[in-house]
Amino acid sequence: MKYIYPAIFHVAEEGGYWVDFPDLEGCFTEGDTFIEAYKMAEEAMSEYIISCENDKVELKEASNIESIDIEEGDIINLISADTVKYRKEISDKTVKKTLTIPAWLNEMALNKNLNFSKILQKALKIELELE
């Protein structure tokens, strides 16, 4: 399922930002930069909603951002979460893949006892900008 909720980004006294969700009680996070805080907010919201889905807890309807009072210096932003996509990303289930590489490359990798699966996973995460 896809969800969109407002989040309030507060400037932290020690630097960075802390984030809370007015409609998701107990859901909050932080980050050293606004971008990091935003990414952490997406992750925190996804995990919070997945927990509610698993426990069959009904979520409150998202507030209209125009009706939310914020303090000076705070930033309000909409955060989206796709729980189907997020569940796939955090799943530990593995699949077997067959691939073809040059024989010389295979031999060199085997001589160094390299873990093909681990290297492929890391390369795919980099290519997909997940790391």
N, C-alpha and C positions, 0 to 999 in steps of 0.2 A: 504494500500500500504506500501511497505517497501522501505526505503531510507537509503543511507549512504552518509555522508558528512564529510569533514575534519573540525576539530576544533583546534584552537590554544589555549593552556593553558599558560597563562602568570603568573609569580610569582608576587603577589600583594605586594606593599611596606609595607602594614600594616599586612602582613601575609596571607596565603592562596593563592588561585588562582582565576583569572578571565578568562573567556573563551569567545572567539568570533568565529564566523563562516565566513570565507572569502566569501563564496557563498550565504550566507543568510543575507542580509543587515538588520541590526538592531536586529539581534538575538544574545544575549549575556547573560551570567549568571556568578555566582561566587560560591565559596565554601571554607570552612575553611581548608579542606584537599583535596588532589588530588582526592581521591575516592568520596568525597562529590561533588566536582566540576564536576567530570565525570557524576555522577547521575543527577546532576542539568542540565548538558549539554544535556543529553538524554531527560529530561523533557522539557527543553526550546525549543529544536529542534522539538520535537513532537508537542508542542503547536503552534509553529511558522508555521509548515507545515500544521497542521489542519486548522489554520486560512487561509492560502493560498488556501487550497482545498475548504473551505467553500466559499471563495470570488472568486473562479475560477481564481486565479492568477497563472500564469505559473512560475514554479521554474527554476532557472538556473541549468545547468548541473554541477555536482560535479567536482571540480578541482582535478587533479592528485596531490597527496601530494608532489611529487617530484618537482613540479613546483611552490610551494608556498614558498616564502622567509619568514624566521622567524628570530627573533633576538636571540642573545645568551641568554641561560637560558629558552627560550620558548620551549614548547613541542607540537608537532603536533600529533594528534590522530584521527582515524576515529570513528565517532559516528553513531550508527544506530538508526532508528526510525521505528516502525511498527504502523502506524496511526490507522489501524483497531483495533489492540490490545489495543492501548492507549485510543481510544474512548470508548471501553468496560470498561476499568478500571475506567474512570472518569464519566461514566454514572450513573445517579441517579435512573434509572429505577430499580424497585424492582420486585422480583418474590416470590410467596408464596411457601413454602416448608413444607411438613409434615414430622415429625420425631417422633421417639419413644425413650422415656427415662424411667428409672425405676420410678414407682409411688412415692416411698419415696423421690426421688430427685425432682420430680415435686412439691410435697407438700412442701418441704423445700424452694424451689425457690419461690413458690407462697406466702408463709408466709413472705418472705422478700421483696415481691413486685418487684422481679427482672424482667427485660425486656429481654425475651428469644431471641428476634430477635437481639437486640444490642449485647448480649453476644455471640451469634453464629457468628455474623459478625466479632466481635473482634477476636474470637478464630480462625476463618478461615483465617483472614488476618495474624495472627501470624503463623499459620501452613503453609501458602503459602509464608511466609517471605516477606509480603508486609508492615509489620510494624517492 
